[in-house]
């Protein structure tokens, strides 16, 4: 985990959030 930059960690988190929103709609 320490090898990943903060930006690289944020991308997958945001992608998961978008997927959940699409499922709700």
N, CA, C and O atoms as a printed pandas DataFrame, in Angstrom:
    atom_number atom_name residue_name chain_id  residue_number  x_coord  y_coord  z_coord
0             1         N          UNK        A               1    0.843   -1.206    0.000
1             2        CA          UNK        A               1    0.000    0.000    0.000
2             3         C          UNK        A               1    0.878    1.256    0.000
3             4         O          UNK        A               1    0.550    2.248   -0.652
4             5         N          UNK        A               2    1.982    1.208    0.727
5             6        CA          UNK        A               2    2.853    2.381    0.808
6             7         C          UNK        A               2    3.445    2.712   -0.555
7             8         O          UNK        A               2    3.887    3.838   -0.785
8             9         N          UNK        A               3    3.455    1.736   -1.460
9            10        CA          UNK        A               3    4.035    1.973   -2.782
10           11         C          UNK        A               3    3.096    2.801   -3.658
11           12         O          UNK        A               3    3.533    3.440   -4.615
12           13         N          UNK        A               4    1.803    2.785   -3.324
13           14        CA          UNK        A               4    0.839    3.525   -4.142
14           15         C          UNK        A               4    0.752    4.977   -3.689
15           16         O          UNK        A               4    0.818    5.277   -2.497
16           17         N          UNK        A               5    0.603    5.870   -4.659
17           18        CA          UNK        A               5    0.436    7.286   -4.311
18           19         C          UNK        A               5   -1.007    7.528   -3.887
19           20         O          UNK        A               5   -1.881    6.711   -4.177
20           21         N          UNK        A               6   -1.265    8.632   -3.209
21           22        CA          UNK        A               6   -2.619    8.936   -2.742
22           23         C          UNK        A               6   -3.575    9.012   -3.928
23           24         O          UNK        A               6   -4.725    8.587   -3.821
24           25         N          UNK        A               7   -3.114    9.547   -5.057
25           26        CA          UNK        A               7   -3.989    9.666   -6.233
26           27         C          UNK        A               7   -4.387    8.291   -6.741
27           28         O          UNK        A               7   -5.537    8.084   -7.129
28           29         N          UNK        A               8   -3.459    7.355   -6.745
29           30        CA          UNK        A               8   -3.747    6.015   -7.244
30           31         C          UNK        A               8   -4.738    5.299   -6.339
31           32         O          UNK        A               8   -5.488    4.436   -6.793
32           33         N          UNK        A               9   -4.744    5.659   -5.050
33           34        CA          UNK        A               9   -5.684    5.039   -4.120
34           35         C          UNK        A               9   -7.068    5.667   -4.248
35           36         O          UNK        A               9   -8.081    4.998   -4.046
36           37         N          UNK        A              10   -7.105    6.949   -4.582
37           38        CA          UNK        A              10   -8.386    7.659   -4.674
38           39         C          UNK        A              10   -9.181    7.196   -5.887
39           40         O          UNK        A              10  -10.407    7.101   -5.824
40           41         N          UNK        A              11   -8.499    6.908   -6.986
41           42        CA          UNK        A              11   -9.196    6.534   -8.221
42           43         C          UNK        A              11  -10.106    5.316   -8.028
43           44         O          UNK        A              11  -11.294    5.402   -8.341
44           45         N          UNK        A              12   -9.594    4.181   -7.522
45           46        CA          UNK        A              12  -10.437    3.002   -7.330
46           47         C          UNK        A              12  -11.579    3.259   -6.347
47           48         O          UNK        A              12  -12.667    2.703   -6.496
48           49         N          UNK        A              13  -11.328    4.103   -5.344
49           50        CA          UNK        A              13  -12.386    4.404   -4.374
50           51         C          UNK        A              13  -13.514    5.166   -5.059
51           52         O          UNK        A              13  -14.689    4.873   -4.840
52           53         N          UNK        A              14  -13.157    6.141   -5.886
53           54        CA          UNK        A              14  -14.169    6.918   -6.597
54           55         C          UNK        A              14  -14.895    6.034   -7.605
55           56         O          UNK        A              14  -16.098    6.193   -7.811
56           57         N          UNK        A              15  -14.182    5.111   -8.229
57           58        CA          UNK        A              15  -14.794    4.216   -9.215
58           59         C          UNK        A              15  -15.856    3.348   -8.540
59           60         O          UNK        A              15  -16.926    3.119   -9.103
60           61         N          UNK        A              16  -15.558    2.870   -7.340
61           62        CA          UNK        A              16  -16.514    2.048   -6.604
62           63         C          UNK        A              16  -17.745    2.868   -6.251
63           64         O          UNK        A              16  -18.865    2.362   -6.321
64           65         N          UNK        A              17  -17.556    4.118   -5.876
65           66        CA          UNK        A              17  -18.671    4.990   -5.511
66           67         C          UNK        A              17  -19.565    5.204   -6.723
67           68         O          UNK        A              17  -20.789    5.180   -6.595
68           69         N          UNK        A              18  -18.979    5.412   -7.889
69           70        CA          UNK        A              18  -19.775    5.615   -9.100
70           71         C          UNK        A              18  -20.570    4.354   -9.418
71           72         O          UNK        A              18  -21.727    4.435   -9.829
72           73         N          UNK        A              19  -19.957    3.197   -9.230
73           74        CA          UNK        A              19  -20.646    1.935   -9.513
74           75         C          UNK        A              19  -21.855    1.776   -8.598
75           76         O          UNK        A              19  -22.916    1.339   -9.043
76           77         N          UNK        A              20  -21.704    2.125   -7.330
77           78        CA          UNK        A              20  -22.820    2.014   -6.386
78           79         C          UNK        A              20  -23.939    2.963   -6.778
79           80         O          UNK        A              20  -25.113    2.604   -6.688
80           81         N          UNK        A              21  -23.594    4.167   -7.209
81           82        CA          UNK        A              21  -24.608    5.147   -7.605
82           83         C          UNK        A              21  -25.368    4.639   -8.827
83           84         O          UNK        A              21  -26.587    4.794   -8.904
84           85         N          UNK        A              22  -24.663    4.037   -9.778
85           86        CA          UNK        A              22  -25.313    3.514  -10.977
86           87         C          UNK        A              22  -26.279    2.390  -10.598
87           88         O          UNK        A              22  -27.352    2.266  -11.189
88           89         N          UNK        A              23  -25.901    1.578   -9.621
89           90        CA          UNK        A              23  -26.761    0.477   -9.208
90           91         C          UNK        A              23  -28.027    0.998   -8.528
91           92         O          UNK        A              23  -29.092    0.394   -8.658
92           93         N          UNK        A              24  -27.917    2.112   -7.807
93           94        CA          UNK        A              24  -29.085    2.679   -7.124
94           95         C          UNK        A              24  -30.075    3.231   -8.150
95           96         O          UNK        A              24  -31.289    3.144   -7.963
96           97         N          UNK        A              25  -29.543    3.801   -9.235
97           98        CA          UNK        A              25  -30.418    4.338  -10.280
98           99         C          UNK        A              25  -30.872    3.210  -11.171
99          100         O          UNK        A              25  -31.620    3.437  -12.122
